[in-house]
Structures are given as C-alpha cells and as structure tokens.
Amino acid sequence: MTKVIITALATAAACGITLYFYIKEEITMAMVYVSLIIKGRRTFSSVPKLLKKQVAEILIDLELEYLIDDPEYLPTEE
C-alpha cells in the first residue's frame, strides 16, 4: 500500500503563520481518482478496473469506504 508522508514547516510571516507542505511522493493516477471521487466529480464505478484495488485501498485508509459502490472491493469484517 502506498503511504504519503507529509512534512509541515511553519514559518512566521508578518501577519501570521504560513504552513508549507512537502509531499514526499509523486501523485499516482489512483490518487487522482481518489481526489475526484472525494470531490464528487467521479464515482468508484467509473475507475478503470486496473486501478480499482489501489483506489479502494486508499479510500479505506482514509476511512471513506462509504464511497466504494462495488461490494467486491469493500473490506470484509473478520
């Protein structure tokens, strides 16, 4: 499973604090589909079959499994 590491640097600015985020990973197509699903521009069923497993894993990691509309990719309770 792909993990995203985010490092935040806080710097003082004249009118407040600015946060800079450095993402130490390239954006994959699965993450693009996840962001589109979260924004409501795509559904899980519109994800290409080759990416569905990875997209489902990311959505589950984000605790957004309710966005997965295919029972085949839903987590099983053990």
Order of alpha helices (4+ residues) and beta strands (2+ residues): beta-beta-alpha-alpha
